[in-house]
Amino acid sequence: MADVYYTIGMAGHIDHGKTTLTKALTGVETDRLKEEKERHISIEPGYAPLKLENGIHVSIIDVPGHERFIRQMIAGVAGIDLVLLVIAADEGVMPQTKEHLQILKFLGIKKCMVVVSKIDRVEEELLELAVDEIEQLLEDTDYKDAPILYVDSLSGKGLSELKQAIQTELNDLEQRDSNGSFRLPIDQAFTVQGHGTVVRGTVFEGILTKDSQLTLLPSGKKIKIRQIQVHNHETEKAQAGQRVALNITGMTKDEIKRGDVLVDSENFHVTSTIDISLQLVSTLATPLKQRSPIKVHVGTTEAYGKIVFFDRNEVTESAEEILCQVRLEEEIVVRRDDRFILRRPTPVETLGGGWIIQPQGGKYRFGEETVTMLRKQMESSPTEILDELLLKNQLLSTSQLIQLSSLQEDEVYEIVSNAVQSGKYIEIAQHVYSLKGMISKMNEMILKKLKKYHEEFPLRIGMSKAELLQVLGQNKNVIEYCINGLIQSNVLKKDEQYVAVLSFKPSLPNGPMETIVSSLLNDGTQPKKWEEYLKQGNLSNQEANELKVFLLKTNQALTLNEGTLIDKNAFDKAVNELKAGTDASFSLAEAKEILSLSRKYLIPFLELLDQHQYTRRDEGNRVWINK
């Protein structure tokens, strides 16, 4: 059977025997600080390994029980799979027992076992009273069916039964995801002489090897690994659920703080605004007002910020979840569904907790509309989340979908693959997707714009692609994909940078323009200045320019010289007459006689012949290139 890894947290009131129980189970003394040993209390979380049957490896985290060290307790229980709530038989339920229980609930920790400690100190009656009190405490919580075990860590009574109970609980517990991107929230950074910087934490997800390329967030600095240790033993890899220490290069301990996160991919974003679902504690000491200062604990991070409500200006109590937002003073690293604790900085008070709906929150208006939007996001399935992101952004890569959705990579890959196969998503480029429905709408928009353009500008061969991109105002890559697809499907055609509907042909509208073109044809090889024709038609400057461009683009006219056009049919007729009346070469005088043109028209006409490669100059004569 393959090895599996879990993390167990010891929670409970100060001096209820958590550290002693940890030592009794593992043989490891987790109080390592001088002050901890002198005062006989835990200040920082302690860690110890426990090996069970069936390849189950456990990291036990002994968290502080004193009310002054609640922040350390929250950081310690982040990422645990099972909690042992330790309650001393001689004291029963105490204030930190209740607060720890609330914190565990808010952090979404589903598996709990109650361990009644110090049972050798009390008589049977007092033990029964303690158990009654515990059952009352758990009665209206998610832990009402939690098993209750009885131990005395000094005498060893009940320890084997406790180990077996832990084994039973973990046998049925799903292991953390080791397939996704690696994420390690750091709870300690220190220096080891001769080795350098070491960071420690519990692997939230993914697998780490010595070759892993790591980035420290939110700073974005690159990290290299010298050595990986799990409970003081060097190893080649570490995975989700394991307690790990990394000897790293590239940064000093002073550049790293508790709450920083090591990741191995670009699938994680930093953020300073998070949309949340908040569940308050049953009783607040004072009302929580709009934009009140708060402290958020998520993973091993604690960050100051303010709370923003969208449907109220203060709250005194609420049994229902509140959909709101936290705006932080610094950037943190979180994903959708991450659990958090909210505390008041002063006077210190646990306010509540919940889960993150959207890690990349925006600025929203106050009102029910925003709450409805947040509720829709909260209730959306993973497929609906990806659909909504593509609808909003039009075009996203797989990595962007993972970043923006905060969903697990495997889940995103599976949804995208199924959507592509069903035709719901279209792969615009490699690993870049859009919604088929949106592509269809974009095709309709392009056709509608071009048809309208052809009606407004019947003389133009088409609309420039740059202008079409600007007018549509949508994602450039999506528009270009649609244009190319419509061209390949023979719906559109392209002439240089101009795009048109396949059936469209530029044409003269009835009226003054037709008269001008007819006059130009009638004047043959002796046309008037272009401005004189325009005066006949009384055209605007734009109309005049449109007509000129149309005649030149459609090859109905040629530029004879600056300010003068010649009808193409008249030009071709004169060329044929000249060819018929000359040999392989001809002089200026011969041309003048055949065409009956004055020098004013003859010289530009002959230069036009050269320009269009009918002739070439040879001293004073012209030679036909291909008679």
C-alpha positions as CSV (number, residue, x, y, z in Angstrom):
1,M,0.0,0.0,0.0
2,A,1.3,3.5,-0.9
3,D,2.3,5.8,1.9
4,V,-0.2,8.6,2.7
5,Y,0.4,11.7,4.7
6,Y,-1.8,13.6,7.1
7,T,-1.5,16.5,9.5
8,I,-3.1,16.4,13.0
9,G,-3.6,19.5,15.1
10,M,-3.6,19.5,18.9
11,A,-6.0,22.2,20.1
12,G,-7.4,23.2,23.5
13,H,-7.0,25.5,26.5
14,I,-3.6,26.4,28.0
15,D,-2.1,23.7,30.3
16,H,-4.7,21.0,29.4
17,G,-1.8,18.7,28.4
18,K,-1.5,19.1,24.6
19,T,2.3,19.2,24.6
20,T,2.6,16.3,27.1
21,L,0.1,14.2,25.0
22,T,2.1,15.0,21.8
23,K,5.3,13.7,23.6
24,A,3.5,10.6,24.9
25,L,2.3,9.7,21.3
26,T,5.5,10.6,19.5
27,G,8.4,10.8,22.0
28,V,9.1,14.3,20.8
29,E,9.3,17.4,23.1
30,T,7.7,20.1,21.0
31,D,8.4,23.0,23.5
32,R,11.8,24.0,22.2
33,L,12.0,27.7,23.0
34,K,13.7,28.7,26.3
35,E,10.7,30.8,27.4
36,E,8.4,27.9,26.6
37,K,10.3,25.5,28.9
38,E,10.7,28.1,31.7
39,R,7.0,29.0,31.6
40,H,5.7,25.5,30.8
41,I,3.4,26.9,28.0
42,S,3.6,26.7,24.2
43,I,4.2,30.0,22.4
44,E,4.9,28.8,18.9
45,P,3.4,25.7,17.2
46,G,5.5,22.6,17.8
47,Y,5.8,19.6,15.4
48,A,6.3,15.9,15.8
49,P,6.0,12.8,13.5
50,L,3.8,9.8,14.2
51,K,4.0,6.6,12.2
52,L,0.8,4.5,12.1
53,E,-0.1,1.3,10.3
54,N,-1.0,0.9,6.6
55,G,1.7,3.4,5.5
56,I,0.0,6.3,7.3
57,H,2.5,9.1,8.2
58,V,1.3,11.8,10.5
59,S,2.7,15.2,11.4
60,I,1.3,16.3,14.8
61,I,1.1,20.1,15.3
62,D,0.9,21.2,19.0
63,V,-0.6,24.7,18.9
64,P,-0.5,27.3,21.8
65,G,-3.5,27.3,24.1
66,H,-3.0,30.7,25.7
67,E,-5.4,33.5,24.6
68,R,-2.4,35.8,23.9
69,F,-1.1,33.3,21.3
70,I,-4.3,32.7,19.3
71,R,-2.6,34.1,16.1
72,Q,0.0,31.4,16.5
73,M,-2.7,28.8,17.0
74,I,-4.5,29.8,13.8
75,A,-1.3,29.6,11.8
76,G,-0.6,26.2,13.3
77,V,-3.9,24.6,12.5
78,A,-3.9,25.9,8.9
79,G,-3.7,22.9,6.7
80,I,-4.6,20.2,9.2
81,D,-6.7,17.2,8.3
82,L,-7.8,16.1,11.8
83,V,-8.0,17.9,15.1
84,L,-7.6,16.5,18.6
85,L,-9.5,18.8,20.9
86,V,-7.7,18.3,24.3
87,I,-9.8,19.0,27.4
88,A,-8.4,18.4,30.9
89,A,-10.6,16.2,33.1
90,D,-9.9,18.4,36.2
91,E,-10.9,21.7,34.5
92,G,-13.3,20.8,31.8
93,V,-14.4,23.2,29.1
94,M,-12.5,26.5,29.4
95,P,-12.6,29.8,27.4
96,Q,-9.8,28.8,24.9
97,T,-11.6,25.5,24.4
98,K,-14.6,27.3,23.1
99,E,-12.6,29.8,21.0
100,H,-10.4,27.0,19.5
101,L,-13.6,25.1,18.6
102,Q,-15.0,28.1,16.9
103,I,-11.8,28.7,14.9
104,L,-11.8,25.0,13.9
105,K,-15.3,25.3,12.6
106,F,-14.6,28.5,10.6
107,L,-11.5,26.9,9.1
108,G,-13.7,24.1,7.8
109,I,-11.9,21.3,9.6
110,K,-14.5,18.5,9.5
111,K,-12.7,15.7,11.4
112,C,-12.5,16.1,15.2
113,M,-11.7,13.8,18.1
114,V,-12.1,14.9,21.7
115,V,-9.3,13.8,24.1
116,V,-10.1,14.1,27.8
117,S,-6.6,14.3,29.4
118,K,-5.3,14.0,32.9
119,I,-7.9,11.4,33.8
120,D,-5.8,10.0,36.7
121,R,-6.2,13.3,38.6
122,V,-10.0,13.0,39.0
123,E,-12.6,10.8,40.5
124,E,-15.2,9.1,38.3
125,E,-17.9,11.6,39.2
126,L,-15.9,14.6,38.2
127,L,-14.9,12.9,34.9
128,E,-18.6,12.3,34.2
129,L,-19.3,16.0,34.8
130,A,-16.5,17.0,32.5
131,V,-17.9,14.7,29.7
132,D,-21.4,16.1,30.2
133,E,-20.0,19.6,29.8
134,I,-18.2,18.5,26.6
135,E,-21.3,16.9,25.1
136,Q,-23.2,20.1,25.8
137,L,-20.5,22.1,24.1
138,L,-20.5,20.0,21.0
139,E,-24.3,19.5,20.9
140,D,-25.1,22.2,18.3
141,T,-21.9,22.0,16.3
142,D,-20.6,20.0,13.4
143,Y,-18.6,17.9,15.9
144,K,-21.6,16.6,17.9
145,D,-20.7,13.0,16.9
146,A,-17.0,13.3,17.5
147,P,-15.6,10.3,19.4
148,I,-14.4,11.0,22.9
149,L,-11.2,9.3,24.1
150,Y,-9.8,9.2,27.7
151,V,-6.0,9.4,28.4
152,D,-3.4,10.1,30.9
153,S,-0.2,11.0,29.2
154,L,2.0,10.5,32.2
155,S,0.8,7.0,33.1
156,G,0.2,6.0,29.4
157,K,-3.4,5.1,30.2
158,G,-5.6,5.2,27.0
159,L,-2.8,5.9,24.6
160,S,-3.0,2.7,22.6
161,E,-6.8,3.2,22.3
162,L,-6.2,6.8,21.1
163,K,-3.7,5.7,18.5
164,Q,-6.1,3.1,17.2
165,A,-8.9,5.6,17.0
166,I,-6.7,8.0,15.1
167,Q,-5.8,5.2,12.7
168,T,-9.6,4.5,12.2
169,E,-10.4,8.1,11.5
170,L,-7.5,8.5,9.0
171,N,-8.3,5.3,7.2
172,D,-11.5,6.9,6.0
173,L,-10.1,10.3,5.3
174,E,-9.3,11.4,1.7
175,Q,-5.7,12.5,1.2
176,R,-4.8,16.0,0.1
177,D,-4.3,16.7,-3.6
178,S,-0.8,15.9,-4.7
179,N,-1.5,16.3,-8.4
180,G,-1.9,20.1,-8.6
181,S,0.6,22.9,-8.4
182,F,2.8,23.0,-5.3
183,R,1.9,25.4,-2.5
184,L,3.7,25.8,0.8
185,P,2.6,28.5,3.2
186,I,5.6,29.4,5.3
187,D,5.2,29.5,9.1
188,Q,8.9,29.7,10.0
189,A,12.1,31.0,8.5
190,F,15.5,30.8,10.2
191,T,19.2,30.3,9.6
192,V,21.2,27.2,10.3
193,Q,25.0,27.8,10.7
194,G,26.8,26.2,7.8
195,H,23.7,25.6,5.8
196,G,22.0,29.0,5.4
197,T,18.3,29.8,5.2
198,V,15.7,27.3,6.1
199,V,11.9,27.6,5.8
200,R,9.2,25.4,7.2
201,G,5.6,24.7,6.6
202,T,2.9,22.2,5.8
203,V,2.5,21.4,2.2
204,F,-1.1,22.5,1.2
205,E,-1.1,20.9,-2.2
206,G,1.2,19.4,-4.9
207,I,4.5,17.6,-4.8
208,L,8.0,19.1,-4.4
209,T,11.4,17.7,-5.5
210,K,14.9,19.1,-5.4
211,D,14.6,20.1,-9.1
212,S,11.4,22.1,-8.5
213,Q,11.6,25.7,-9.7
214,L,10.1,27.7,-6.8
215,T,8.8,31.3,-6.6
216,L,8.3,33.1,-3.3
217,L,5.1,35.1,-3.3
218,P,4.1,37.9,-3.0
219,S,7.7,39.1,-3.7
220,G,8.0,37.0,-6.9
221,K,11.7,36.1,-6.2
222,K,13.1,32.8,-7.5
223,I,14.2,30.2,-5.0
224,K,16.5,27.1,-5.4
225,I,16.4,24.1,-3.1
226,R,19.5,22.7,-1.5
227,Q,17.9,20.1,0.7
228,I,14.4,18.8,1.7
229,Q,13.8,17.4,5.2
230,V,10.7,15.8,6.7
231,H,10.9,15.7,10.5
232,N,14.7,16.0,10.4
233,H,15.2,13.3,7.7
234,E,16.5,14.2,4.3
235,T,14.3,13.2,1.4
236,E,14.1,13.6,-2.3
237,K,10.5,14.9,-2.4
238,A,7.7,16.1,-0.2
239,Q,3.9,16.1,-0.9
240,A,0.6,17.5,0.3
241,G,-0.1,16.8,3.9
242,Q,3.6,16.6,4.9
243,R,5.5,18.8,7.3
244,V,8.6,20.0,5.5
245,A,11.8,22.0,6.0
246,L,13.6,23.4,3.0
247,N,17.2,24.6,2.9
248,I,17.1,27.2,0.2
249,T,19.4,29.6,-1.6
250,G,18.7,33.0,-3.1
251,M,17.2,34.7,0.0
252,T,18.1,35.4,3.6
253,K,15.7,34.7,6.5
254,D,15.2,38.4,6.9
255,E,13.7,38.6,3.4
256,I,11.1,35.9,4.3
257,K,8.3,36.2,6.7
258,R,5.5,34.0,8.1
259,G,2.7,34.0,5.6
260,D,4.8,34.1,2.5
261,V,4.1,31.2,0.1
262,L,6.3,29.1,-2.1
263,V,4.8,27.9,-5.4
264,D,6.1,26.1,-8.4
265,S,3.8,27.5,-11.1
266,E,2.1,30.7,-12.4
267,N,-1.3,29.4,-11.3
268,F,-1.3,31.5,-8.1
269,H,-2.1,35.2,-8.0
270,V,-1.3,37.7,-5.3
271,T,-4.3,39.9,-4.3
272,S,-5.2,42.7,-1.9
273,T,-9.0,42.4,-2.3
274,I,-10.9,39.3,-1.6
275,D,-14.7,38.6,-1.8
276,I,-15.8,36.4,1.1
277,S,-18.6,34.5,2.7
278,L,-18.4,35.4,6.4
279,Q,-20.0,33.6,9.3
280,L,-19.9,35.6,12.6
281,V,-19.4,34.3,16.1
282,S,-22.6,34.0,18.1
283,T,-21.9,37.2,20.1
284,L,-19.8,40.2,19.3
285,A,-18.4,42.4,22.0
286,T,-19.2,45.6,20.0
287,P,-20.9,46.0,16.6
288,L,-18.8,45.5,13.5
289,K,-19.2,48.7,11.4
290,Q,-18.7,49.4,7.7
291,R,-15.0,49.7,6.8
292,S,-13.9,48.7,10.3
293,P,-10.2,47.7,10.7
294,I,-9.8,43.9,10.8
295,K,-7.1,41.3,10.7
296,V,-7.4,38.4,8.3
297,H,-5.8,35.0,9.1
298,V,-5.6,32.7,6.1
299,G,-3.1,29.8,5.8
300,T,-0.1,31.1,7.8
301,T,-0.7,34.7,6.7
302,E,-2.1,37.5,8.9
303,A,-2.8,40.8,7.2
304,Y,-4.5,44.0,8.3
305,G,-7.3,45.5,6.2
306,K,-10.9,46.8,6.4
307,I,-14.2,45.1,5.9
308,V,-16.6,46.3,3.2
309,F,-20.3,45.5,3.4
310,F,-22.7,45.8,0.4
311,D,-26.0,45.5,2.2
312,R,-25.5,47.0,5.6
313,N,-23.5,49.6,7.5
314,E,-22.9,47.6,10.6
315,V,-23.7,44.2,12.1
316,T,-24.2,43.2,15.8
317,E,-25.1,39.6,15.2
318,S,-26.1,37.4,12.3
319,A,-26.8,33.7,12.1
320,E,-26.7,33.8,8.3
321,E,-23.6,34.1,6.2
322,I,-22.7,37.6,5.1
323,L,-21.4,38.1,1.5
324,C,-18.9,41.0,1.7
325,Q,-15.3,42.0,0.9
326,V,-12.0,42.5,2.6
327,R,-9.6,45.1,1.3
328,L,-6.1,44.5,2.6
329,E,-3.1,46.7,3.3
330,E,-0.8,44.2,1.7
331,E,-0.9,41.5,-1.0
332,I,-1.5,37.9,0.0
333,V,-1.7,34.5,-1.8
334,V,-5.0,32.7,-1.7
335,R,-7.3,30.5,-3.8
336,R,-11.0,30.1,-4.0
337,D,-12.4,28.0,-1.2
338,D,-9.5,28.9,1.1
339,R,-10.7,29.3,4.7
340,F,-10.0,32.3,6.9
341,I,-10.4,33.7,10.3
342,L,-11.4,37.4,10.9
343,R,-10.3,39.1,14.1
344,R,-10.6,42.6,15.5
345,P,-7.2,44.1,16.1
346,T,-8.2,46.1,19.1
347,P,-9.8,45.2,21.4
348,V,-8.6,41.8,20.3
349,E,-11.6,39.6,19.4
350,T,-12.4,36.8,17.1
351,L,-15.2,38.0,14.8
352,G,-15.8,35.0,12.6
353,G,-14.6,33.2,9.6
354,G,-15.5,31.6,6.4
355,W,-14.3,31.0,2.9
356,I,-13.0,32.9,-0.1
357,I,-15.4,33.3,-3.0
358,Q,-13.2,35.3,-5.3
359,P,-9.5,36.0,-4.7
360,Q,-9.4,38.8,-7.2
361,G,-12.2,41.0,-5.9
362,G,-13.2,44.2,-7.6
363,K,-14.8,47.5,-6.6
364,Y,-18.5,47.1,-6.5
365,R,-21.5,49.4,-5.8
366,F,-23.3,49.3,-2.5
367,G,-26.6,47.5,-2.9
368,E,-28.5,44.2,-3.3
369,E,-27.3,43.9,-6.9
370,T,-23.7,43.3,-5.7
371,V,-24.8,40.8,-3.1
372,T,-26.8,38.9,-5.7
373,M,-23.7,38.8,-7.9
374,L,-21.5,37.5,-5.1
375,R,-24.1,34.8,-4.3
376,K,-24.2,33.7,-7.9
377,Q,-20.4,33.4,-7.8
378,M,-20.5,31.5,-4.5
379,E,-23.1,29.0,-5.8
380,S,-21.5,28.5,-9.2
381,S,-20.2,25.1,-10.1
382,P,-16.6,24.8,-11.4
383,T,-18.0,24.6,-15.0
384,E,-20.1,27.7,-14.5
385,I,-17.1,29.6,-13.1
386,L,-15.0,28.8,-16.2
387,D,-17.9,29.7,-18.5
388,E,-18.4,33.0,-16.8
389,L,-14.7,33.8,-17.0
390,L,-14.7,33.1,-20.7
391,L,-17.8,35.2,-21.2
392,K,-16.3,38.1,-19.3
393,N,-12.8,37.9,-20.8
394,Q,-13.7,36.4,-24.3
395,L,-10.4,34.6,-24.6
396,L,-8.3,32.9,-21.9
397,S,-5.4,30.4,-21.8
398,T,-5.6,27.3,-19.6
399,S,-3.1,28.9,-17.1
400,Q,-5.3,32.1,-17.0
401,L,-8.4,30.0,-16.3
402,I,-6.6,28.3,-13.4
403,Q,-5.4,31.7,-12.0
404,L,-8.6,33.5,-12.3
405,S,-10.9,30.7,-11.2
406,S,-8.6,29.5,-8.3
407,L,-9.7,25.9,-9.2
408,Q,-7.4,23.0,-9.2
409,E,-5.4,22.3,-12.3
410,D,-6.8,18.8,-12.9
411,E,-10.3,20.0,-12.6
412,V,-9.8,22.9,-15.1
413,Y,-8.1,20.5,-17.6
414,E,-10.9,18.1,-17.4
415,I,-13.6,20.7,-17.8
416,V,-11.9,22.3,-20.7
417,S,-11.2,19.0,-22.5
418,N,-14.8,18.0,-22.2
419,A,-16.1,21.4,-23.3
420,V,-13.8,21.3,-26.4
421,Q,-15.0,17.8,-27.3
422,S,-18.6,18.8,-27.0
423,G,-18.0,21.9,-29.1
424,K,-18.9,24.3,-26.2
425,Y,-15.3,25.8,-26.2
426,I,-13.2,26.6,-29.2
427,E,-9.4,26.4,-29.1
428,I,-8.4,29.7,-30.8
429,A,-4.7,29.1,-30.4
430,Q,-2.7,26.4,-28.6
431,H,-4.3,26.1,-25.1
432,V,-6.2,29.3,-25.6
433,Y,-10.0,29.1,-25.6
434,S,-13.2,31.0,-26.2
435,L,-16.9,30.1,-26.0
436,K,-18.5,28.8,-29.2
437,G,-21.6,30.9,-28.5
438,M,-19.4,34.0,-28.2
439,I,-17.6,33.2,-31.5
440,S,-21.0,32.9,-33.3
441,K,-22.1,36.2,-31.9
442,M,-18.8,37.8,-33.0
443,N,-19.3,36.4,-36.5
444,E,-22.8,38.0,-36.6
445,M,-21.4,41.3,-35.4
446,I,-18.6,41.3,-38.0
447,L,-21.1,40.6,-40.8
448,K,-23.5,43.2,-39.6
449,K,-20.8,45.9,-39.4
450,L,-19.5,45.1,-42.9
451,K,-22.9,45.1,-44.5
452,K,-23.7,48.5,-42.9
453,Y,-20.3,49.8,-44.0
454,H,-20.9,48.7,-47.6
455,E,-24.2,50.5,-47.6
456,E,-22.6,53.7,-46.3
457,F,-19.5,53.5,-48.6
458,P,-20.6,51.6,-51.8
459,L,-17.5,52.9,-53.6
460,R,-15.0,51.4,-51.2
461,I,-13.7,47.9,-51.8
462,G,-14.0,47.1,-48.2
463,M,-13.3,48.1,-44.6
464,S,-9.8,48.1,-43.3
465,K,-9.2,45.4,-40.8
466,A,-7.7,47.9,-38.3
467,E,-10.8,50.0,-38.5
468,L,-13.0,46.9,-38.0
469,L,-11.0,45.9,-34.9
470,Q,-11.4,49.4,-33.5
471,V,-15.2,49.7,-34.3
472,L,-16.0,46.3,-32.7
473,G,-14.0,47.1,-29.6
474,Q,-13.7,43.5,-28.6
475,N,-10.7,41.2,-28.0
476,K,-8.4,41.6,-31.0
477,N,-7.4,37.9,-31.2
478,V,-11.0,36.7,-31.1
479,I,-11.9,39.1,-34.0
480,E,-9.0,38.1,-36.1
481,Y,-9.8,34.4,-35.5
482,C,-13.4,35.1,-36.6
483,I,-12.3,37.1,-39.7
484,N,-10.0,34.3,-40.8
485,G,-12.6,31.7,-40.2
486,L,-15.2,33.6,-42.3
487,I,-12.7,34.1,-45.1
488,Q,-11.9,30.3,-45.1
489,S,-15.7,29.6,-45.1
490,N,-16.1,31.9,-48.2
491,V,-18.3,34.3,-46.3
492,L,-15.8,37.2,-46.4
493,K,-13.0,38.2,-48.8
494,K,-9.8,40.2,-48.2
495,D,-8.0,42.5,-50.5
496,E,-4.7,43.6,-48.9
497,Q,-5.8,45.2,-45.6
498,Y,-9.4,45.5,-46.7
499,V,-12.2,43.1,-45.6
500,A,-15.6,42.8,-47.4
501,V,-18.6,40.5,-47.6
502,L,-17.9,38.0,-50.4
503,S,-20.9,39.0,-52.5
504,F,-20.1,42.7,-52.3
505,K,-18.9,44.7,-55.3
506,P,-18.1,48.4,-55.2
507,S,-20.5,50.3,-57.4
508,L,-21.4,53.9,-58.3
509,P,-24.6,55.2,-56.7
510,N,-27.0,56.9,-59.1
511,G,-26.6,60.7,-59.5
512,P,-23.8,63.2,-59.8
513,M,-21.0,60.6,-59.6
514,E,-22.3,58.7,-62.6
515,T,-22.3,62.0,-64.6
516,I,-18.7,62.8,-63.6
517,V,-17.5,59.3,-64.7
518,S,-19.4,59.6,-68.0
519,S,-17.8,63.0,-68.7
520,L,-14.3,61.7,-67.9
521,L,-14.9,58.9,-70.5
522,N,-16.2,61.3,-73.1
523,D,-13.1,63.5,-72.8
524,G,-11.0,60.5,-73.7
525,T,-7.3,61.3,-73.8
526,Q,-7.7,65.0,-73.2
527,P,-9.4,65.1,-69.8
528,K,-9.9,68.2,-67.7
529,K,-8.5,68.8,-64.3
530,W,-10.2,66.6,-61.7
531,E,-11.4,69.6,-59.7
532,E,-13.4,70.8,-62.8
533,Y,-15.3,67.5,-62.9
534,L,-16.1,67.8,-59.2
535,K,-17.6,71.2,-59.7
536,Q,-20.1,69.7,-62.1
537,G,-21.3,67.3,-59.5
538,N,-21.2,69.6,-56.5
539,L,-19.6,66.8,-54.4
540,S,-18.3,67.2,-50.8
541,N,-14.6,66.7,-50.2
542,Q,-15.2,63.3,-48.7
543,E,-17.4,62.2,-51.6
544,A,-14.8,63.5,-54.1
545,N,-12.1,61.6,-52.4
546,E,-14.3,58.5,-52.2
547,L,-14.9,58.7,-56.0
548,K,-11.3,59.2,-56.9
549,V,-10.1,56.3,-54.7
550,F,-12.9,54.1,-56.1
551,L,-11.9,54.8,-59.8
552,L,-8.2,54.2,-59.1
553,K,-8.8,51.1,-56.9
554,T,-11.1,49.5,-59.4
555,N,-8.8,50.4,-62.3
556,Q,-11.5,52.5,-64.0
557,A,-9.1,55.4,-64.2
558,L,-5.4,56.1,-64.1
559,T,-3.4,59.1,-62.8
560,L,-2.3,61.0,-65.9
561,N,-0.5,63.7,-63.9
562,E,-0.9,65.6,-60.7
563,G,-4.5,66.7,-60.5
564,T,-5.6,64.8,-63.7
565,L,-7.2,61.4,-64.2
566,I,-7.7,59.6,-67.5
567,D,-10.4,57.1,-68.2
568,K,-8.9,53.5,-68.4
569,N,-10.9,52.6,-71.4
570,A,-9.9,55.8,-73.2
571,F,-6.2,55.0,-72.3
572,D,-6.4,51.4,-73.6
573,K,-8.0,52.6,-76.8
574,A,-5.2,55.1,-77.4
575,V,-2.5,52.5,-76.6
576,N,-4.0,50.1,-79.2
577,E,-4.2,52.9,-81.8
578,L,-0.5,53.7,-81.2
579,K,0.5,50.1,-81.4
580,A,-1.3,49.7,-84.7
581,G,0.3,52.7,-86.2
582,T,3.9,52.2,-85.2
583,D,6.7,49.6,-85.5
584,A,8.9,48.3,-82.7
585,S,9.8,51.8,-81.8
586,F,8.4,55.3,-82.4
587,S,9.3,58.9,-82.0
588,L,7.5,61.7,-80.2
589,A,6.4,63.1,-83.6
590,E,4.9,59.8,-84.7
591,A,2.9,59.5,-81.5
592,K,1.6,63.1,-81.8
593,E,0.4,62.5,-85.3
594,I,-1.3,59.2,-84.6
595,L,-3.0,60.4,-81.4
596,S,-3.6,64.0,-82.4
597,L,-2.6,65.2,-78.9
598,S,-0.9,68.4,-77.9
599,R,2.3,68.4,-76.0
600,K,0.3,69.1,-72.8
601,Y,-1.4,65.7,-73.0
602,L,1.2,63.7,-75.0
603,I,4.1,63.9,-72.6
604,P,2.2,62.7,-69.5
605,F,0.5,60.0,-71.7
606,L,3.9,58.6,-72.9
607,E,5.2,58.7,-69.3
608,L,2.2,56.7,-68.3
609,L,3.1,54.2,-70.9
610,D,6.6,53.9,-69.4
611,Q,5.1,53.7,-65.9
612,H,2.8,50.8,-66.8
613,Q,5.7,49.1,-68.7
614,Y,4.1,49.3,-72.2
615,T,7.3,51.1,-73.4
616,R,10.7,52.1,-72.4
617,R,12.7,55.2,-73.5
618,D,15.6,54.7,-75.9
619,E,17.4,58.1,-76.4
620,G,14.7,60.2,-78.1
621,N,12.4,57.3,-79.1
622,R,10.3,54.8,-77.2
623,V,10.5,51.0,-77.7
624,W,7.5,48.7,-77.2
625,I,8.3,46.2,-74.5
626,N,5.9,43.6,-75.7
627,K,4.1,44.6,-78.9
